[in-house]
Amino acid sequence: MKITRVGATAHVREKLLEKHGVEWHEVEEVMAQGLHPRRGKKAHGEPRYNLVGRTTAGRELKVIFAWEAEGEARVVTAFDAGKQPRKK
């Protein structure tokens, strides 16, 4: 799985910042590292994948995404790797 494009809805980008304190450029930094994603649980009928990586500032993030099309990842959420996101 080679990721060539990374995207997210405006709602997801807002949630990343408001709920998890993660800026979009940090997500892009982690996704651009060429790390090998791990398969996660299915959600809403689609397989999810996750990556754990460090930003250029050294922050360790876990990014959860869905595979949209050839090379395209749609970010669902991202948060500090040592923390689990809180449920609504």
N, C-alpha and C positions, 0 to 999 in steps of 0.2 A: 504494500500500500504506500504509494508515494503521493504526498500532499503537495499540490501545486497552488491551490487557492484556499483561502480561509475566509469564511463569512459568518455573519450573525445578523439577526433582526435588530432593529433599533431597540425593541423592548429588552432583548437579551443584553445588549450592550449597556443599557441603563441599569439593569439588575446587577450586572457584574460590578459596576461602580458603587451603586447604592447599598446593595446587600453584602457584597464580599470585599469591597474596596479594591477591586482589580480594574486597572485601566486597560483599554483595548490594545494599546501598543505592547503591553506585557504579554497578553495572549499571543499576539503575532510573533513576539520574540521566541516564546516557547515552541510554537507550532513550526517555526522556520528552522529549528535545529536539526531536523531530519531524524528525530527519534522514532523508534518503533512503537507504535501504539499497541495497547493491550485491549482485547475484547472485553467489554463490560456486559452488564445485564441489558436485556431488551427493555425498552420503554416506549409506550405508545405504538407498539407493533413494529418498532425498528431496532436493529442492533445499535448499541452505543459502544464507543471506544474511548479510551482515556490515555493521556500522556502526562508524565510528571517530568518537569524540567525547570531549569533556573533561568530567570530573566538576566539581562546584562548587569542589573544592579544586585543580583544574588538572591533574589526572592524565589523560593521554590513554590511552584504552582502546579495544581492538578487541573487539567483541561479535559472536559467531557464533550464529545462531539459525535455527530452522526455523519455517515458517509453519504453524500448527496449524489455525486456523479464521478466520472473518471477524474481523479485528482482534486475534487472539491470536498472540503470538510465544512460542515455547518456546526458551529460552536453552540452548545446548549447551556453550559455553565463553566465557570472556572473559580477556584478558590485556593487559599493557602493549603499546600499539600499535607501539612500536619493537622489540619482541622477538617472535620466533616461538616458539610453545609447543614444549616438548621432547616428543619421541615416547617412548612406553613401550617 
